[in-house]
Amino acid sequence: MQFDLTMTDELLATTRAVRKRLDFDKPVPREIIEECIALSQQAPTGTNSQGWRWIVVEDADKRAKLADIYRKMSGPYLEEQGKIAEESGDAQTMRVLDSAVYLAENLQHVPVHVIPCLQGRPPEGTPVVALSAMMGSIFPAIWSFQLALRARGLGSCLTSLHLFNEKEAAELLGIPDDVLQIALLPVAYTKGTDFKRAQRPPASDIMHWDHWGT
């Protein structure tokens, strides 16, 4: 199979964390979410465990309660991070935080909340190699899900602040104790699809060949 590298590279380079451009008013069909999750199932996973689980929240009351759970910690956290960014004069981070505050204030309006989970929880003292394998077994699927959304005119962003109150969210959604929530992705159609590449340093600035520092 010959891939169109121009289109493939554009999809990879312009799938952004979308917050202010989420369309709160346009419904998201269930079949779109299911289609994107089905594509995410093709992602690689450690030892072929396929421990992915997904909670898709459409109910307006539950979305409102999830937003309240999210805001319990997002307010203080984002305020603190904003002060740090302002003191350091980091304009780009200040813009990101401004959009994060906007999302926190409006999370309940996003038509679909998607919570990727893993079956099984790591016991206390789990070695780093095992933790890496666990997280490495779901984040490729999450990214595939986000890419599939982007290709269909939808946007999302990876958030995790509700995990400060993970148990409360689990009780709300009936998530079993042996299931680990990984993140919360607000999903909606986007207002326009003209997303651009972000400013990043040259790849050579963050690469080391054969030995650190070379």
N, C-alpha and C positions, 0 to 999 in steps of 0.2 A: 504494500500500500504506500502510495506517495502522498505525503502530507503537504498541504499548502503552508509553507513555513511563515509566510507573511501573516496569514490569518491566525495560525497557531501562536506565533510569537505575540501578536497583538492581544489575543485572549489572555495569555499568561501575564503580559506586562500591564494590562489595563483593568484587571479584576481588582478593584479597590475595596477598602473598607467603607461602606456607604452608610451614612447616617442622615445628613440633612436632605439628601435627595431621594429618600424612600417615600413612595407614594402611599399615604395612609388610606386613601379613598378607593383604590382599585382592588377588587377582590383577587385573591390568588387561588386558582383552581387546585383542588386536591391532587389531580392527576399530574400536575407540574411538579409538585413536591415529591410525589411518589416516583416519578420518572427520574428526578435528579438524585434521589436516594438510591434508586436502582443502579444508576451509573456509578455512584460512590462505592457500591459494593465490589466494583472491579479493582479497587485500590489494593495495593499489597498490604499484608498484615503479618505480624510475627507468628511463626510456626503455623501459618494458615489458620489461625484461631477463629477469625471472623466473629469476634466478640462484640461487634457494633450493635448498638440499640439506639433507636431514635424516638424521642417524644415530640410530637407535633401538636402545638397548642393553638387552636382557633377560637375557642370559647372566650368571649369578651370579658366575662367576669374573672376567669382564670388569668387572662392576660393582664388585667388590671392588678390582680393580687401579685402576680409575678413581678410587675413593674414596681409595686410597693416594696417587695422583698429586695429587689435590685437597688432601689434608692436608699435603703437603710444604710448601706456602706458606700454607695457611689458618691453621695453628696460630700461627706467628709474626705474621702479619698481624692476625688477630683479637685476639691478646693485646695487640699494640701499640695497636690501635683501642680496646680495652677500657680501657686505662690512660688514654688521652686523654679518653674519655667520663666515666670516674670522676673524673678531676681537674677536669673542667668541670662536674660534677654533672648531666650530661645523662641523666636517667632513661630517657627514651624510647629513646635510642640504646643504652643499656646493655641494655634489654630485647631490642632487635633483635639485638644482638651475642650475647646469651645464646642466642637461638634459632638464630643462625648457627653457634655452637659446637656446639649439639645436632645440627644437620644434618651438620656436618663429621664428627662422631663416629659418625653413623649412616647416612651416605650409601649405604654398601654395601647397606643393608637396603631402600632404596626400590626398588620392583619394576621401575621403568622409568627409564632415563636417556635424555633426548632432547638431542641436540646439533645445534642449527641451524647451518648453514654457508652460505657463499657460494662459488659457482664463480668462481675467479679471486682473485688476491692483488694488493694495491696495491704497485707498486714503490716503493723508497725515494725520498722527496722528492715523493710524490704531493701535489698541492695540496689545501687544506682543502675546496674545493668538491667535488672528486672523492671525498674520504673521506666527506663528508657525504652525497653521493648514494649511495655504497655502503651505509653503515649505514642510511640512510633507506630503502633498498630491502629490508631484511630485518626491521627492528624492528616495522613494522606487522604483518607476518606472524606474528612471535613473539607479539605481543600478541593477535592474533586467535586463535592457537592456545590461549593461556592462557584467553581468554574462553570459547572453545568447551569447554575442559575444565571450567571452573567451572559452565557450564550443564548439564553432565552429571554433576555430583557429584564431580569430581576437582579436585585442586589441584596447584600447582607453584610454583616460585620461580625467578627469573632469577639464576643464579650465573655467575661467570667466573674464579674463582681457579685452576681447573685450567689456565688459559691461560698461567700462569707456566711450565708444563711442557707447552706445546702439542705440541711434537714427540714427546714420550713418549706422549701420548694418541693422536696421529696414527699412530704405529707400532703401538700396541696395536690400533687399530681399522682399520688399513689405509687411512687417509685420504690421498689423493694430495697431492703437494706444492703443486699449484695450487688447492687447496681451503682456504678460510679458515674455521677454527672461530670462532664468534661467542660462544657461551655454552654452559652446561650447565643443563638443566632437569630436576630430579628430579620425577617424575610418579607420583601415587598417588591412590587415592580418599581423601577427607578424612574425619576423624572428626567427623561433623556437618557441616552446611552453613550454620550460622547466623553467617556472617561479617558484621562490621559495618563501617561507614565509619570510616576513620582520622581522627585529628585533624589538620586542616590549617588554615593561616591563610586568611582571606577572600581570594577571588580578586582583589579590588581591591587587596590589598597587594602583589601581584606583577605588576600590570599597568601599562603605560605607554601613554598615548594620544598618538599622533602624534610624540612626542618623549620621549626618556628623561628620567625625573624628573617627568613630568607625568601 
